[in-house]
Amino acid sequence: MQEHLAEAGGIKAAYERFASDFQYGRYGEEVEKASLCAERLTEKLRRLVMESVAEPERQRDYRERLIRSHWITIGYEKGILRAELPFLLPHRKSKYTDYVYQPLFLAMEKWCGERGKEGLEVPAYKEAVVCFCHVYDKGKLEVRVRDHDNIEEKQVVDALGTFFLESDGGLYLDSYHTTVMGDGDWTEVFLMDKGLFGGWIKEFYGGNGVSKNGSFRTREKSTG
């Protein structure tokens, strides 16, 4: 990890000197490699904690802190489930994507449990649409924006399927991707019945259909 970070530092210095998109691309690759090394280490430590802590109360406390540390929020309003992930989803060819699934799974498990205790609806969808909104920091280079077919969505769909979907097969679940600029990097995921999709997408773009002209996302807090 230190080697990748050192290489990234050298590449960044060269980029700032020559302002080359190629150099920025290499910088991103090295940072990603360093990040994946860190994520693998985190996953191993996470498993070690779960294996070494026998007391159920301590395990629950650890899960709570794990969810909070990732700043994942989940909300539900007017038949639409919304989850906000404070990071961009990984490339589909990434060798390591478990870091997305585990915190999201735990956050959804906790959210469903709390809703059940309060007697509130936990949505269940038979024929649904999952919508991914990839938000990129407007203050950074647009070269960072990836094609939608290069983004890994399986981990998110698997987590949604466990708690909210009858099936994630092609006959039951459609997917939609959009990219907009915002005041940071994050991912928003919306899950809804197919019949709600038309109205949702119109409202999402401010009544402009699917036009992205002037679209800009700002972070919002989940209402639960």
C-alpha positions as CSV (number, residue, x, y, z in Angstrom):
1,M,0.0,0.0,0.0
2,Q,2.8,2.4,0.9
3,E,4.5,1.6,-2.5
4,H,1.4,2.5,-4.4
5,L,0.9,5.7,-2.4
6,A,4.5,6.7,-3.1
7,E,4.1,6.1,-6.8
8,A,0.8,8.0,-6.8
9,G,2.6,10.9,-5.1
10,G,5.2,11.0,-7.9
11,I,2.6,10.8,-10.6
12,K,0.5,13.6,-9.1
13,A,3.5,15.9,-8.9
14,A,4.2,15.2,-12.6
15,Y,0.5,15.9,-13.4
16,E,0.6,19.2,-11.6
17,R,3.7,20.1,-13.6
18,F,2.5,19.1,-17.1
19,A,-1.4,18.9,-16.7
20,S,-1.6,15.6,-18.7
21,D,-4.8,13.5,-18.6
22,F,-2.7,10.4,-19.1
23,Q,-0.7,11.1,-16.0
24,Y,-3.9,11.8,-14.0
25,G,-5.2,8.4,-15.2
26,R,-2.1,6.7,-13.9
27,Y,-2.4,8.6,-10.6
28,G,-6.0,7.3,-10.2
29,E,-4.8,3.7,-10.9
30,E,-2.2,3.8,-8.2
31,V,-4.5,5.4,-5.7
32,E,-7.1,2.7,-6.5
33,K,-4.5,-0.1,-6.0
34,A,-3.5,1.4,-2.6
35,S,-7.2,1.7,-1.6
36,L,-7.8,-2.0,-2.5
37,C,-4.8,-3.0,-0.4
38,A,-6.3,-1.1,2.5
39,E,-9.8,-2.6,1.9
40,R,-8.4,-6.1,2.0
41,L,-6.7,-5.4,5.2
42,T,-9.9,-3.9,6.6
43,E,-11.9,-7.0,5.6
44,K,-9.4,-9.3,7.2
45,L,-9.5,-7.3,10.4
46,R,-13.3,-7.2,10.3
47,R,-13.4,-11.0,10.0
48,L,-10.9,-11.4,12.8
49,V,-13.1,-9.3,15.1
50,M,-16.2,-11.3,14.3
51,E,-14.4,-14.5,14.9
52,S,-12.7,-13.5,18.1
53,V,-15.6,-11.7,19.9
54,A,-17.9,-14.3,21.3
55,E,-20.3,-12.1,23.3
56,P,-23.4,-11.2,21.2
57,E,-23.7,-7.8,22.8
58,R,-20.1,-6.8,21.8
59,Q,-20.7,-8.2,18.3
60,R,-23.9,-6.0,18.0
61,D,-22.0,-3.0,19.2
62,Y,-19.2,-3.6,16.6
63,R,-21.8,-3.9,13.8
64,E,-23.3,-0.6,14.9
65,R,-20.0,1.1,14.8
66,L,-19.1,-0.4,11.5
67,I,-22.3,1.0,9.9
68,R,-21.7,4.4,11.4
69,S,-18.1,4.5,10.2
70,H,-19.3,4.1,6.5
71,W,-21.9,6.8,6.7
72,I,-24.5,4.7,4.8
73,T,-28.0,6.1,5.1
74,I,-31.3,4.5,4.1
75,G,-34.7,6.2,3.8
76,Y,-38.2,5.3,2.5
77,E,-40.8,7.6,1.3
78,K,-43.8,7.3,-1.1
79,G,-43.0,3.7,-2.0
80,I,-39.4,4.5,-2.9
81,L,-36.4,3.1,-1.0
82,R,-33.3,5.3,-1.1
83,A,-29.8,4.4,0.0
84,E,-26.8,6.7,0.0
85,L,-23.3,5.3,-0.2
86,P,-20.5,7.9,0.5
87,F,-18.3,6.5,-2.2
88,L,-18.4,5.7,-5.9
89,L,-19.0,2.1,-6.8
90,P,-15.9,0.1,-8.0
91,H,-15.0,-0.8,-11.5
92,R,-16.6,-4.0,-12.6
93,K,-13.2,-5.6,-13.3
94,S,-12.0,-4.8,-9.7
95,K,-10.7,-7.9,-8.0
96,Y,-12.1,-6.8,-4.7
97,T,-15.6,-5.5,-4.1
98,D,-16.6,-7.1,-0.8
99,Y,-16.0,-3.8,1.0
100,V,-19.3,-2.5,-0.6
101,Y,-21.5,-5.5,0.3
102,Q,-20.8,-6.1,4.0
103,P,-21.4,-2.6,5.3
104,L,-24.5,-2.1,3.1
105,F,-25.9,-5.5,4.1
106,L,-25.5,-4.7,7.8
107,A,-27.0,-1.2,7.3
108,M,-30.1,-2.7,5.6
109,E,-30.4,-5.5,8.2
110,K,-30.4,-2.9,11.0
111,W,-32.8,-0.6,9.1
112,C,-35.3,-3.4,8.5
113,G,-35.0,-4.6,12.1
114,E,-35.7,-1.1,13.5
115,R,-38.7,-0.7,11.1
116,G,-40.1,-4.0,12.2
117,K,-39.8,-3.1,15.9
118,E,-41.6,0.1,15.3
119,G,-44.4,-1.5,13.3
120,L,-43.4,0.4,10.2
121,E,-43.6,-0.9,6.6
122,V,-40.6,-2.8,5.3
123,P,-41.1,-2.6,1.5
124,A,-41.1,-5.7,-0.6
125,Y,-41.0,-5.5,-4.4
126,K,-42.0,-8.1,-7.0
127,E,-41.4,-6.2,-10.2
128,A,-39.0,-3.3,-9.6
129,V,-36.5,-0.9,-11.0
130,V,-33.2,-0.1,-9.3
131,C,-31.8,3.3,-10.2
132,F,-28.1,4.2,-9.6
133,C,-27.1,7.8,-9.5
134,H,-23.3,8.2,-9.7
135,V,-22.4,11.6,-8.3
136,Y,-18.9,13.0,-9.2
137,D,-17.3,16.0,-7.6
138,K,-17.7,19.0,-9.9
139,G,-14.4,20.4,-8.6
140,K,-12.4,17.5,-10.1
141,L,-11.6,16.5,-13.6
142,E,-14.4,15.0,-15.8
143,V,-11.9,12.4,-17.0
144,R,-12.7,10.6,-13.8
145,V,-16.3,9.8,-14.9
146,R,-16.6,6.2,-16.0
147,D,-18.9,4.5,-18.5
148,H,-21.9,3.0,-16.8
149,D,-21.1,-0.5,-18.2
150,N,-17.8,-0.4,-16.3
151,I,-19.4,0.1,-12.9
152,E,-20.0,-2.9,-10.6
153,E,-23.5,-3.1,-9.3
154,K,-23.8,-6.7,-8.3
155,Q,-22.9,-6.2,-4.7
156,V,-25.6,-3.6,-4.3
157,V,-28.3,-5.6,-6.1
158,D,-27.4,-8.7,-4.0
159,A,-27.9,-6.7,-0.7
160,L,-31.2,-5.3,-2.0
161,G,-32.3,-8.7,-3.1
162,T,-31.8,-10.2,0.4
163,F,-34.2,-7.8,2.1
164,F,-36.5,-6.2,-0.5
165,L,-36.8,-8.2,-3.7
166,E,-38.7,-11.3,-4.7
167,S,-36.1,-11.9,-7.3
168,D,-33.3,-10.0,-9.0
169,G,-33.8,-11.9,-12.3
170,G,-34.2,-10.0,-15.5
171,L,-38.0,-10.6,-15.6
172,Y,-38.4,-9.0,-12.2
173,L,-35.8,-6.2,-11.9
174,D,-34.7,-3.5,-14.4
175,S,-31.7,-1.2,-13.8
176,Y,-31.1,2.4,-14.7
177,H,-27.9,4.4,-14.4
178,T,-27.3,8.1,-14.5
179,T,-24.3,10.3,-13.8
180,V,-24.5,13.9,-12.5
181,M,-22.1,16.3,-11.0
182,G,-22.3,17.3,-7.3
183,D,-20.5,18.8,-4.3
184,G,-18.6,15.5,-3.7
185,D,-18.3,11.9,-4.7
186,W,-21.0,9.4,-3.7
187,T,-23.7,7.0,-5.0
188,E,-27.4,7.2,-4.6
189,V,-29.5,4.0,-5.1
190,F,-33.3,4.1,-5.5
191,L,-35.5,1.1,-5.5
192,M,-39.2,1.3,-6.6
193,D,-42.0,-0.5,-8.3
194,K,-41.8,-0.3,-12.1
195,G,-45.0,1.7,-12.2
196,L,-43.3,4.5,-10.2
197,F,-40.3,4.9,-12.4
198,G,-41.8,7.3,-15.0
199,G,-42.9,9.8,-12.3
200,W,-39.7,9.4,-10.3
201,I,-37.3,10.1,-13.2
202,K,-39.3,13.2,-14.2
203,E,-39.1,14.5,-10.6
204,F,-35.4,13.6,-10.3
205,Y,-34.5,15.8,-13.2
206,G,-36.7,18.6,-12.0
207,G,-39.5,18.1,-14.4
208,N,-37.2,18.1,-17.4
209,G,-37.6,14.4,-18.4
210,V,-34.2,12.8,-18.7
211,S,-32.4,16.1,-19.5
212,K,-29.3,16.6,-17.4
213,N,-29.0,20.3,-18.2
214,G,-28.3,22.1,-15.0
215,S,-28.5,18.9,-12.9
216,F,-26.5,19.2,-9.7
217,R,-26.7,17.0,-6.6
218,T,-26.1,18.0,-3.0
219,R,-26.0,15.7,-0.1
220,E,-29.2,15.2,1.9
221,K,-29.8,13.4,5.2
222,S,-32.0,10.3,5.3
223,T,-35.3,10.7,7.1
224,G,-35.3,7.0,7.9
